[in-house]
Amino acid sequence: MPIVDGLTATKMIRESERSGKKRVPILVTSSSSTERDRQVYIDCGFDGWIMKPVDFGRIGYLLDGVYRDELRSQFVYRPGMWEEGGWFER
């Protein structure tokens, strides 16, 4: 990213939400993240992730989970399944 990286941008968005703004769902998209990065992403404020190359069918389901809790719960992170991508627990 030209000005700030994704971690910094997410922290900035989360900070702005403290003034009463509605929470923005943020999914990290990466080709190099690993399962051990999970806690860093959670601590930063990401809601979930998807690996590159992006499976557009999968990302469609993840995005549907923004508004449909039953879909979101079907695509929650499961240990050992990092490559699938998914939502972190709320």
C-alpha positions, 0 to 999 in steps of 0.5 A: 500500500502506498501510504500505510500497510494493511495492519496500520490502516486497520488500526486507524479504522478501528481507532476512528470507530471509537468515536461512535462510527459503525464497525467496518468488517475488514478481511485481510487478503494475503499470499504470504500470511501463515496460521501463526499470524492469526493472533497478530491479525486479531489483535490488529482488528481484522475480522477474518482473512482469505488467501491469494489467489482469491477463490471468488466463490469463497469470498462471496460466502465470506462477504455474505457473512457480513449480513447473515450470521448463519453464513458467518458461523459456517465460515469461522476459522478452524485450526489447521484450515488456514488456507481456506480463509474465514472469519475470526470468532467475535 
